[in-house]
Amino acid sequence: MSGDARPGEFVAADGGARWTYAGVLTFANAEAVLESAGSLPLPSSGVADLAGLEHADSAALAVLLALKRRAAAEGTMLAFASVPDSIVSLARVYGIDTIVGV
């Protein structure tokens, strides 16, 4: 992670209707991101927007999978919007694109 890269986090937006993500999501911060997201109620619209995701590695997929599992456990849906091409490609390589919903 470069010195100017921002640590990332999910933030509730639109009164909790959706989540947005800004910053990076890598092995270096994946656990902290997941822990922080765990303190947020899932978005009421069921959408987490990743347009602000600046850089990610395969750890981002683990976070997305964990969030999908959480939504399923809570009986709700969670979809990811504005997923960067690099994450879509990784999900396809790992064969989990349909599971993650990208």
C-alpha positions in Angstrom: 0.0 0.0 0.0 1.5 3.3 -1.0 1.8 6.2 1.4 -1.1 8.1 -0.2 -3.6 5.3 -0.3 -6.4 5.7 2.1 -7.4 2.9 4.4 -10.9 1.9 3.5 -14.2 1.4 5.1 -17.9 0.9 4.5 -20.0 3.9 5.4 -23.8 4.0 5.7 -25.2 6.5 3.2 -28.7 7.9 2.4 -29.9 7.4 5.9 -28.7 3.8 6.0 -30.3 2.8 2.7 -27.0 1.9 1.1 -23.4 1.5 2.0 -20.5 3.2 0.2 -16.9 2.2 0.2 -13.9 4.5 -0.1 -10.2 3.7 0.1 -8.3 0.4 -0.3 -9.2 -3.1 0.6 -6.3 -5.5 0.8 -4.8 -8.1 3.1 -3.4 -5.3 5.2 -6.9 -4.0 6.2 -9.4 -6.7 5.3 -10.0 -7.8 8.9 -10.5 -4.3 10.2 -12.9 -3.5 7.3 -15.0 -6.6 8.0 -15.0 -5.8 11.8 -16.0 -2.2 11.1 -18.8 -3.3 8.7 -20.1 -5.7 11.4 -21.0 -2.7 13.5 -23.2 -1.2 10.7 -26.8 -2.4 10.1 -27.0 -3.9 6.6 -28.2 -1.3 4.0 -31.9 -1.2 3.8 -31.8 -1.2 0.0 -29.5 -4.2 0.0 -26.8 -2.3 -2.0 -23.2 -1.7 -1.2 -21.5 0.7 -3.7 -17.9 0.0 -4.4 -17.3 3.0 -6.7 -14.8 4.5 -4.2 -12.7 1.3 -4.0 -9.3 2.6 -5.0 -7.2 -0.6 -4.8 -8.0 -4.2 -3.9 -6.5 -7.6 -3.9 -8.0 -11.0 -3.4 -8.7 -10.3 0.3 -11.5 -8.0 -0.9 -13.3 -11.1 -2.3 -13.1 -12.7 1.2 -14.7 -9.6 2.7 -17.5 -9.5 0.0 -18.2 -13.2 0.6 -18.3 -12.7 4.4 -20.8 -9.8 3.9 -23.0 -11.9 1.6 -23.0 -14.7 4.3 -24.0 -12.2 6.9 -26.8 -10.9 4.8 -28.1 -14.5 4.2 -27.8 -15.2 7.9 -29.9 -12.1 8.6 -32.5 -13.1 6.0 -31.8 -10.3 3.6 -30.1 -9.7 0.3 -26.9 -7.8 -0.4 -25.7 -6.7 -3.8 -22.5 -4.9 -4.8 -22.7 -2.0 -7.3 -19.8 -0.4 -9.2 -17.5 -3.3 -8.6 -14.1 -2.6 -10.1 -13.1 -4.7 -13.1 -10.1 -6.1 -11.2 -12.4 -7.6 -8.6 -14.8 -9.0 -11.2 -11.8 -10.7 -12.9 -10.5 -12.2 -9.7 -14.0 -13.5 -8.8 -14.2 -15.2 -12.2 -10.7 -16.7 -11.9 -11.7 -18.1 -8.5 -15.1 -19.3 -9.8 -17.1 -17.3 -7.3 -18.5 -14.5 -9.5 -22.0 -15.8 -9.2 -21.7 -16.3 -5.5 -20.4 -12.8 -4.9 -22.9 -11.5 -7.5 -20.4 -9.7 -9.7 
